[in-house]
Amino acid sequence: MTEISFPEPRIGPEWARRRIGAFRDTAAFERFAAVYREAMDGLPEPEELRTVDTSYGAVRVYRFGAGDGVPLVLMPGRQRREEHRA
């Protein structure tokens, strides 16, 4: 299995203020990382691994297999925060 690492995880309220994806705290990031690693364990070994810098930060890119097939790109979703009313 490929070693899974995460480029610059965004943890804490300072990232949330910038209006880009962030994890509320370290525990939230660790829950995400555990599920991510579990999902990656079910995939074949990637042929290529890259980190691409974007205006939103670094993005990890994996290429599986080779050939002339149509590429599949998975885009991350966005979780809506529920407002809690007192």
Backbone as CSV, one residue per row, in Angstrom:
resi,resn,N_x,N_y,N_z,CA_x,CA_y,CA_z,C_x,C_y,C_z
1,MET,0.815,-1.183,0.000,0.000,0.000,0.000,0.864,1.254,0.000
2,THR,0.418,2.252,-0.708,1.109,3.528,-0.769,0.982,4.264,0.559
3,GLU,2.060,4.874,0.977,2.012,5.711,2.178,1.148,6.933,1.864
4,ILE,0.144,7.156,2.680,-0.764,8.282,2.467,-0.339,9.438,3.370
5,SER,-0.101,10.568,2.747,0.194,11.784,3.497,-0.711,12.881,2.964
6,PHE,-0.851,13.916,3.727,-1.758,14.994,3.361,-0.989,16.307,3.298
7,PRO,-1.018,16.966,2.144,-0.342,18.257,2.072,-1.106,19.300,2.875
8,GLU,-0.407,20.008,3.699,-0.928,21.119,4.499,-2.395,20.997,4.923
9,PRO,-2.714,20.072,5.841,-4.109,20.014,6.292,-4.505,21.324,6.962
10,ARG,-5.669,21.786,6.624,-6.169,23.060,7.154,-7.001,22.779,8.394
11,ILE,-6.443,23.078,9.530,-7.097,22.766,10.793,-7.250,24.045,11.604
12,GLY,-8.467,24.335,12.029,-8.700,25.455,12.922,-9.477,26.597,12.305
13,PRO,-9.939,27.489,13.152,-10.807,28.584,12.707,-10.123,29.590,11.790
14,GLU,-8.799,29.708,11.865,-8.129,30.682,10.982,-8.344,30.330,9.512
15,TRP,-8.475,29.035,9.189,-8.751,28.631,7.810,-10.208,28.884,7.462
16,ALA,-11.100,28.623,8.388,-12.529,28.823,8.128,-12.818,30.284,7.786
17,ARG,-12.104,31.205,8.414,-12.305,32.634,8.126,-11.930,32.972,6.692
18,ARG,-11.085,32.175,6.081,-10.670,32.448,4.697,-11.670,31.909,3.681
19,ARG,-12.747,31.291,4.173,-13.821,30.766,3.338,-13.346,29.660,2.406
20,ILE,-12.424,28.845,2.877,-12.008,27.661,2.144,-12.137,26.473,3.079
21,GLY,-12.163,25.277,2.519,-12.355,24.078,3.322,-11.361,23.962,4.460
22,ALA,-11.878,23.586,5.624,-11.031,23.445,6.804,-11.656,22.426,7.741
23,PHE,-10.838,21.856,8.583,-11.310,20.960,9.634,-11.426,21.767,10.911
24,ARG,-12.493,21.537,11.628,-12.760,22.293,12.860,-11.624,22.144,13.865
25,ASP,-11.122,20.906,13.993,-10.057,20.644,14.958,-9.267,19.418,14.517
26,THR,-8.230,19.097,15.257,-7.372,17.970,14.910,-8.141,16.655,14.916
27,ALA,-9.065,16.488,15.859,-9.857,15.255,15.926,-10.678,15.064,14.645
28,ALA,-11.256,16.128,14.119,-12.031,16.038,12.877,-11.126,15.630,11.719
29,PHE,-9.938,16.218,11.646,-9.005,15.839,10.589,-8.600,14.377,10.720
30,GLU,-8.327,13.920,11.930,-7.919,12.527,12.131,-9.023,11.555,11.738
31,ARG,-10.294,11.898,11.981,-11.413,11.042,11.537,-11.425,10.970,10.011
32,PHE,-11.286,12.116,9.356,-11.229,12.146,7.897,-10.066,11.312,7.383
33,ALA,-8.876,11.494,7.960,-7.681,10.795,7.500,-7.835,9.285,7.637
34,ALA,-8.460,8.825,8.711,-8.657,7.383,8.904,-9.563,6.803,7.824
35,VAL,-10.649,7.499,7.504,-11.568,7.027,6.465,-10.897,7.085,5.097
36,TYR,-10.148,8.134,4.831,-9.424,8.293,3.564,-8.444,7.144,3.376
37,ARG,-7.668,6.854,4.416,-6.688,5.759,4.328,-7.383,4.414,4.121
38,GLU,-8.499,4.203,4.805,-9.248,2.956,4.634,-9.743,2.815,3.194
39,ALA,-10.248,3.896,2.625,-10.717,3.862,1.234,-9.559,3.599,0.275
40,MET,-8.414,4.230,0.509,-7.260,4.024,-0.360,-6.732,2.596,-0.276
41,ASP,-6.920,1.935,0.876,-6.495,0.540,1.027,-7.239,-0.382,0.063
42,GLY,-8.431,0.016,-0.366,-9.226,-0.803,-1.280,-8.889,-0.588,-2.742
43,LEU,-7.961,0.296,-3.027,-7.586,0.597,-4.414,-6.247,-0.055,-4.754
44,PRO,-5.999,-0.250,-6.049,-4.678,-0.761,-6.431,-3.598,0.281,-6.156
45,GLU,-2.368,-0.159,-6.210,-1.235,0.759,-6.029,-1.252,1.804,-7.152
46,PRO,-1.174,3.099,-6.822,-1.173,4.118,-7.877,0.091,4.035,-8.735
47,GLU,-0.077,4.325,-10.012,1.059,4.376,-10.940,1.864,5.654,-10.733
48,GLU,1.164,6.702,-10.308,1.824,7.998,-10.158,1.133,8.787,-9.049
49,LEU,1.907,9.573,-8.346,1.414,10.423,-7.270,2.018,11.809,-7.473
50,ARG,1.160,12.821,-7.462,1.639,14.202,-7.603,0.934,15.098,-6.604
51,THR,1.592,16.173,-6.290,0.977,17.236,-5.515,0.957,18.466,-6.417
52,VAL,-0.235,18.996,-6.627,-0.423,20.124,-7.538,-0.809,21.346,-6.712
53,ASP,-0.071,22.427,-6.871,-0.400,23.677,-6.185,-1.502,24.403,-6.943
54,THR,-2.526,24.825,-6.219,-3.625,25.589,-6.803,-3.810,26.863,-5.987
55,SER,-4.699,27.715,-6.430,-4.964,28.946,-5.672,-5.650,28.647,-4.339
56,TYR,-6.173,27.429,-4.172,-6.795,27.023,-2.908,-5.853,26.222,-2.027
57,GLY,-4.658,25.961,-2.495,-3.695,25.160,-1.735,-3.265,23.935,-2.527
58,ALA,-2.513,23.069,-1.883,-1.995,21.872,-2.538,-3.089,20.811,-2.662
59,VAL,-3.104,20.117,-3.797,-4.062,19.051,-4.076,-3.284,17.790,-4.422
60,ARG,-3.670,16.677,-3.833,-3.008,15.396,-4.113,-3.699,14.737,-5.299
61,VAL,-2.915,14.246,-6.251,-3.428,13.606,-7.454,-2.811,12.220,-7.572
62,TYR,-3.658,11.206,-7.802,-3.202,9.837,-8.000,-3.578,9.406,-9.406
63,ARG,-2.685,8.678,-10.069,-3.005,8.073,-11.364,-2.909,6.571,-11.189
64,PHE,-4.001,5.885,-11.542,-4.063,4.436,-11.456,-4.106,3.864,-12.864
65,GLY,-3.245,2.905,-13.144,-3.262,2.239,-14.436,-2.696,3.101,-15.544
66,ALA,-2.732,2.547,-16.714,-2.234,3.239,-17.900,-3.145,2.869,-19.059
67,GLY,-3.054,3.577,-20.117,-3.849,3.225,-21.280,-4.555,4.403,-21.890
68,ASP,-5.450,4.080,-22.808,-6.142,5.097,-23.577,-7.564,5.358,-23.090
69,GLY,-7.913,4.855,-21.923,-9.265,5.039,-21.402,-9.561,6.484,-21.048
70,VAL,-10.811,6.749,-20.794,-11.249,8.079,-20.391,-10.907,8.262,-18.916
71,PRO,-10.224,9.343,-18.557,-9.866,9.543,-17.152,-11.092,9.852,-16.303
72,LEU,-11.032,9.452,-15.061,-12.071,9.742,-14.084,-11.462,10.660,-13.041
73,VAL,-12.100,11.781,-12.827,-11.609,12.742,-11.844,-12.672,12.876,-10.758
74,LEU,-12.277,12.619,-9.525,-13.189,12.764,-8.392,-12.956,14.120,-7.752
75,MET,-13.986,14.902,-7.670,-13.877,16.229,-7.087,-14.459,16.196,-5.682
76,PRO,-13.802,16.846,-4.738,-14.327,16.848,-3.376,-15.605,17.678,-3.294
77,GLY,-16.488,17.240,-2.419,-17.713,17.991,-2.179,-17.490,19.029,-1.103
78,ARG,-18.545,19.643,-0.723,-18.458,20.634,0.344,-19.539,20.314,1.364
79,GLN,-19.149,20.249,2.593,-20.093,19.957,3.659,-20.704,21.253,4.147
80,ARG,-21.996,21.242,4.281,-22.682,22.423,4.820,-22.685,22.341,6.325
81,ARG,-22.415,23.417,6.950,-22.459,23.469,8.413,-23.887,23.769,8.857
82,GLU,-24.355,22.983,9.789,-25.676,23.253,10.350,-25.548,24.316,11.421
83,GLU,-26.503,25.200,11.442,-26.510,26.227,12.478,-27.199,25.655,13.697
84,HIS,-26.569,25.818,14.834,-27.157,25.359,16.080,-27.756,26.552,16.791
85,ARG,-29.015,26.441,17.095,-29.701,27.547,17.769,-29.859,27.237,19.237
86,ALA,-29.560,28.205,20.041,-29.654,28.024,21.505,-31.049,28.268,21.998
